[in-house]
């Protein structure tokens, strides 16, 4: 929660009290614990120096619903967030340019050469880690010290900030300076509610009239629904889920409580899919749909009540995947019980495909965000813009902007998002049964993966922005102690090595599958398991190399594919029960989703991650067991061990360590991010 708010000098207009007084009261009602009035930027810098948590800074020309201020104060998109409006800029106000929700440039009107996408709303929340930059920007603005990328010749403002710095609105110069220092700032747009910066009594009267014309609570409920969602969610869930959200809030349910109910519904649906029978399948399909509705409601409830936390966001991500894969297990069991020999195999394939897809989704999102932060480096492989990647990027931007068009909905649907997956499962299992449902999920999933993979590869080569070198690559590769001791084969690159490594397990799995299908014994391929392991370990030769190629964001997905394929192949060759193979891969997915969820929620590595052995260590254990003839036992034991490590890390990271931190500082602490479905 923000610990303070600084403001520039009071405006001259009164509505019973000054605008500054009213705004201070609104910030209090928005949840700000301490509100301080700063006479100038020098005093503001002093207040920031003493702050120990997030700080909100706002001017006094802002007229807005209290909900707008509360949404800015609690925004889960990032630590530092600025209010951005669509109003035309007044003299002295900063304009901004955004990409993917990030402010990538800001300055006085005219400096962006018409490239602006909005105007600064006169208020921003600055995260704790960015407070030194805020103080530096304030002092630079007062002293008139140029900041690289900052235009200090601001247009004169009706209420200039006192001090020797250049003329112009103090809060705008402060924001421009903060952006010029490279601070990652997210844009908070106003939708359905009202916020305006007023420059004269006529503007104040118009803003007051606009405020009174909007039902604030009703608008907040509508705002709890995502502005841009997928087709099924938009037209078959969001049309009535806000009523469930409102009822949940009245009942005092928390987003985490709704998530738990959603998991229960999905688990019961999975059991019914396994039981079989028309009534059980139809009932399971209905429960699956209701579970997905609740999966949307937990996020809507978080936005409506503004109850965000890092724990809630992490839990929502993990629960989504656990629910989906429990459903796959139910379908696999049901298809097998109905007489299809490879029901579990289809379930394992669906889970593996979806996890690898999600890994590419996560890292492509990171890539795109990094490209937005570094727009000047978005060039083609030949050193200039243009080419097919440029055209694809422009086409994608046009389609995304054409909200509601046929092309817009086709683009959002063809990628097979979660709403469409759950809808397809519910419909096909109710009408045809588990086998058809699994085949349908796999077919659409493969086509979606091919479509997104091809287009993203072309666009990534055009963007040419490395992302794995901005994080701990060893962590997100999930390397263990064996990979750390491998020499580095730099000329081939980590992605090429990871793909080559996955080919060995893939070949072994195909050979084992052909033997089983033709009535042979896959156990005769036990000699090939160590060979496949050696091929897989080729991927470790890239562990110490720089991950700065245009396609190296695919390395984690390639490593996941290689490990999963090897585990499945070892299980088939060793004759492990299919449900054991499914369970083992399921535990691996939990660990890998934990890593990506922590990346997205800006959390540290799992406390016990070092005890997971790494992808190469786990694969070596299974190779020895498969060659020795007890891979089923080894897979069950290793899976149980990894599950204990996973649960232990969760408890330590989210319960024990935060409790210790609270005792150490004597005040409650909490996370900053929750943005569930």
Buried (B, 14 or more C-beta within 10 A) or exposed (E): EBBBBBBBBBBEBEEEEBBBBBBBEBBBEBBBEBBBBBBBBBBBBBBBEEBEBBBBBBBBBBBBBBBBBBBBBBBBBBBBBBBBBEBEBBBBBBBBBBBBBBBBBBBBBEBBEEEBBBBBBBBBBBBBEBBEBBBBBBBBBBEEBBBEBBBBEBBEBEBBBEBEBBEBBBBBBBBBBBBBBEBBBBBBBBEBBBBBBBBEEEBBEBBBEBBEEBEBEEBBBBBBBBEEBBBBBBEBBBEEBBEBBBEBBEEEBBBBBBBBBBBBBBBBBBBBBBBBEEEBBBBBBBBBBBBBBBBBBBBBBBBBBBBBBBBBBBBBBBBBBBBBBBBBBBBBBBBBEEEBEBBBBBBBBBBBBBBBBBBBBBBBBBBBBBBBBEBEEBBBEEEEEEBEBBEBBEEEEEBEEEEEEEEBBEBBBBBBBBBBBBBBBBBBBBEEBBBBBBBBBBEBBBEBBEBBBEBBBBBBBBBBBBBBEEEEBBBBBBBBEBBEEBEBBEEBBBBBBBBBBBBBBBBBBEBBBEBBEEEEEBBEBBEBBBBBBEBBBBBBBBBBBBBBBBBBBBBBBBBBBBBBBBBBBBBBBBBBEBBBBBBBBBBBBBBBBBBBBBBBBBBEBBBBBEBBBBBBBBBBBBBBBBBEEBBBEBBBBBBEBBBEBBEBBBEBBBEEEBEEEEEEEEEEEEBBBBBBB
